[in-house]
Amino acid sequence: MIESIYKTFVKRIENQEQNITLNKEKVIEEAYQMTIVLKELLNEAKNQVFERGFKDKNEEIVYFKNIKPLILGRLIFYNKVYRIETSCPAKGGDIYIRYFEEEQEKLNYEFKERFIDSDFFRYIKSGRTDLDEKYFRLGQIDILEGLNSYVFEIDPQSSTYYDYKVAHIHADELLYNYIQRRLNPEDNYEVLLQVGEAKDILWTHTKNALIELIYALHAADAISHGKLGIRKISGVFQMLFGISLNDLHNSFHRMKARSGSRTLFIDQLKHTLEEYMDKEDSF
């Protein structure tokens, strides 16, 4: 049951983000709208889960390790984007660049303070699960570990403290990519899309499908003999299709944890291509 709830929220977020560009002209309104949507989704997830309760400890862990951080991380990200953009003193030039360089420095400092040399950060990034009961079940907080003072402000009935830390890891990764786009406009797909008829070429499947395809091409060294990294390849596809893939890394890691087939889109491509070949042979 909890897995279906997780998939539902993933799908709903993907649908909301499908038309999000975060380009200069639209970013403030888009970030504001996403903040409202995600706040509502977070409340809905909380109410849904706590009205029915957890069937077992595994459901509790999935909620606090995956579902809540997925929504809260994006909520933190879009809220930060909104605050950054509404405080930006210029639309371009040296002042604009310095502003985003300072935001990058703030992010780097906060990241070092929160996570560098953190056992918990290494635990999350390595994909471990052996301490999940300690980190992602209610009532397991040990204040003797010298946790951030935020722990005393949280509602112990709706947070394990560490779900909030996972959300911040996700948010910081998204924000880092966002600031990089502002500092490196030459890598920015919406700038490159201002040519020719490329605007009419749209990706009409899900973002996860495109991410799966990008990683498959990268793994097969199918583009530039494998000399291009994931970021460059994804930039090409973002430019071509006019789509934003801000959460590339985390989306891929969620694919790795899928139940059943981990290559849903690739499997679908194989099936549909074989069907198409069969039709061609019949003519």
Secondary structure, DSSP 8 states (H G I E B T S, - for coil): -HHHHHHHHHHHHHHHHTT----TTTHHHHHHHHHHHHHHHHHHHHHHHHHH--SSHHHHHHIIIIIHHHHHHHHHHHHHHHHHHHT-S-SSHHHHHHHHHHHHHHHHHHHHHHTTT-HHHHHHHTT--TTHHHHSSTT---GGG---GGGGTS-TTT--SHHHHHHHHHHHHHHHHHHHHHH-GGG-HHHHTSSTTGGG----S-HHHHHHHHHHHHHTT-SGGGTS-HHHHHHHHHHHHT---TTHHHHHHHHHT-SS-S-HHHHHHHHHHHHHHHHHHT-
